[in-house]
Amino acid sequence: MRIERVVPILTVADLQATTAHHEEVLGMQRVMDHGWIVTLADGAGHQLSLMTKDATAPVNPVLSVFVDDVQEAHDRAVEAGLEIVHPLTDEPWGVTRFFYRGPDGQVVNVGSHTP
């Protein structure tokens, strides 16, 4: 399994105002906007996601890790005995993902683009 990118996620109350702030101050551009999550990027590929409430999961993650084999990542999380807080799911926006809770309590979103 190969990690393709890691994106921090900030939970925010006012998605549009916070997005505008990061666009203005940091010069980042919207590369994805689903209305409940916005991902910003700079020209070098650095990304930051801002989220109000996850559309299908019971909790918001603090981090997204995109991998080339999400099934393998899921199997590893289960074998490690981690709590799966959102099952492996093909989401309607073209991502297959699951969430696990790490030993420190932080929730991580692991996914890949659905073929």
N, C-alpha and C positions, 0 to 999 in steps of 0.2 A: 504494500500500500504506500502511495506517495502523497504527501501533503502538497496541495496546489497553492493555497493561500490561507491566511489567517486574518480575520477581520474583527476588531473590537466592536461591541455593540453597547451603546449608551441608551438607557431607558429615559425618555423625556416626556414632559407633560404637554409641551406645545411643539409639535413636530415641525410645523412650517416656520415658526420663529427661530427655532434652534438650527434648522437647516439653513435658513437665510444667514444666520450668524456665521456659521462655518464657511459658507460660500464667500461671504464678504471678508471675513478676517483671515481665513487661510487660503482663499482662492480655489477651494475645491469645487468640483462640478458634480451634479447629480448624474449618476449612471444607472440608478434604479429607483423607482418611486411607486410603491403599491398602496399609498395612502395611510398605511399603518407602520411602514418601514421605508426609510430612504437610505440608500447607500451613496456616499460621496467618494470621489477619487481625485487624485491629482494626476499630473501628466506622467509621473513615474510609476503609477500603478498602486500607490499606497491608498488604502481604503478605510473608511469609517462608516459604520451603520448607526442610525438613530431610529429608535422604535418607541411607539406608545404601548401597545399590547399586541403580543403575537396573535396572528389570525387564527391559528388552529391548535396551539399548544397551551397547556395550563399555566405555564410560567414563561417569563422572558429569559433568554440566555444572555450571558455577558460576553460571549465570544462565538464566532462562527469559524469552523475549520472545514475547508473544502478539500476533499480527498478524491483520488481517482477510483477508489473502490469502497463505497459506503457500506456495502454488506460486510466486507472484511472488518471495517472499523466497528460496526455494530457487534459482530461476533467477538471481537477482542474486548469490547466494553462488557458484554455479558459474561465472558470467561473471567474477566477481572472482578466480577461480582459488583459492578457499579449499578446504581439505581438508574433505570431507564425511565425518564419522566415524560417522554413523548416517544411513542413507538416509531419504528422505521415506517415511513409514510411517503408515498408519491404525492407531493403537493400539487395543487392545480396550477401553480405558477412555474412549473417545470423543474422542480428540485425534489430529489429524494433525500430525506433527512431523518435524523432521530436526535433526541436530547439525552444526555446523561448528566447526573449530578456527581461531581468529583468528590474526593474525600474531604475537601475544605468546604463543601456545600454549594460551590459555584456551579451553575448550569451551563453546559457547553452544547452548542448546536453543531452537529457533524453532518455534512451533506455533500452531494454532488449533483450536477445537472443531469436530469433524467434524459436518457437517450431517446 
